[in-house]
Amino acid sequence: MNEEIYLGNNIYLSEERNHLINGNITLTISEKEKRLLSYFLRNPEKELTKSHLITAIWESRAATIDDANLTQLVYKIRRDLAAVNLRNCIKTIPGKGYIYIPEKKKAVQEPVMADAGSSKTECLICSALTIIATVMALCTLCFFFWRS
């Protein structure tokens, strides 16, 4: 039985063959990469500590494995996922571990009001531009009054 797990964005993981599949692209991954990716897929949106992941992936050898081994394995998975066009789904939790954020199905979006989607950065930029425009207008007025 060949179990394929859907990752999102038309991408599948074949656990039996250690393949990432996206249409015509098939990428072979290592057994450890498959084990870690499968573990992430079975624990979506959960903060997983480094020690927990090391124990889950390396099992009886966990005592001899350090964080650098896990970091390298996560790097390889991210690289392989990017190769099949799935990016930014494994997030680092600084000093703690990792979290897998699954690809959301693309839903039909309602139109968004212009101000509803504004971020803090956009608001700051708009405020700064307003202040600059006001200062320029005042300088222009002062210049004309000074000349007359």
N, C-alpha and C positions, 0 to 999 in steps of 0.2 A: 504494500500500500504506500503510495507516494502522497504524503500530506504536504500541501502547499498552504502557507499562511499568507494572507493578504496584508500588506504593509501600508497600502494607500498608493494613490497616483499610478494605478495599474502595475504595481510592483509586488512580486511574490517571493517568499522564501521557501525553497524546497529543502525540508529538513533531511530527507532521505539521501539526496544527492549533494547537499551542501552548495546549493546554487541560489543566487539572487537573480530573478528573472524580471525583465521589463520588455515585453514584446519580443523582438528579435535578439535582444541583448541578454546573454546568459553569462554570469560571472561566478566562478568557483571561489568559495571562501573556505578557510581552514575550519577544522572541527571546533577549536576554541572560539573562533569568531561566531560560528553558528550557535554554539551553546550560549554565549553571552547575548547575542541578538535574540535568540529564542526566549531567554530569561527576561530581557527587556520587554518583549512582545507580550509575555504572560503577566507582566507587572506594569501595565501602562500607568503613567501619571503618578507613580509612587517614587518617593525619594529613596534611593537605594544607596546605602553607605558603601564605601570602598571595601571595608572588611567583609560585609555581607556578600558583596559580589565576588570577592576573591574566594570565599568559602563555597559559594554556590557553583563557581566555575571550576576551580582547581581541587575541590573536595579534600581528600586526604593529604594532598600536597600543599594545602593552603598555608600552613605554618612556614613553608620555605619560600613563599611568594611575597613580593613587596609591591607597594603602590605603583612603582614604575612599570611592572609587568602589566598591570591592569590599564594604566594610562596608554601604553603602547597598543594594547588590544582594542581599546576604545577608539584610538586614532585610526587603526586599520578598518574597523567597522564603519566609521564615519567616511573614510576614503572610499570604501566599497559602495556604500549607500549613495554617495555623491556620483559615483561612476554610473549608477543606474537611475540617476536623476531624483534622488530623495535626500534632501539636505535639511540640516538643522532640527532633526528629530531627537537627537541625544544631547541633552543639555548638561553642562557641568554645574554642580553645586559646589562652589569654592570651599575647600577645606573639609568637605563631607563626602561627596560621591557624585552620583549621576541620576538623571530622571529621563525617562523616555516619553516623549510627547507624540502620540500617534497622529498621522496625517488625518485631518478632518475631511469628511466628504464635502465636496463643493456643493453648496446649496444656492438656490437662486436668492440673490440678495435684494432687499428692498432698497430703494434710493435713499441715500443718507443726506441729511441736511448738512449744509456746509459747515456750520458751527459745531454740529454734533460730533464730527470726526476730528476736530482740531486737537492737536496735542499741545502740551505745555510749550514745547519749542516753537511751534507755529504761532502761538499766542504771544510769546516773548518777541519773536521777530516782527509781528504786526505792531506790537506796542513800540518797539524801537523805531520802526519806520514812521509811525505816527509822530513820535517825538522829534525825529529828524526833520520831517516835513514841517512841523510847527516851528521849530527853531529857524529853519530856512525862510519861512514866511515872515517871521519876526525880523530877521536880519534884513530881508528885502525891504520891509516897511521902514525900518530904522534908516537904511541907506537912502531911501527916497525922501524921508523927512529931513535928514541931515543935509542933503544936497539943496533943498529948497529954502 
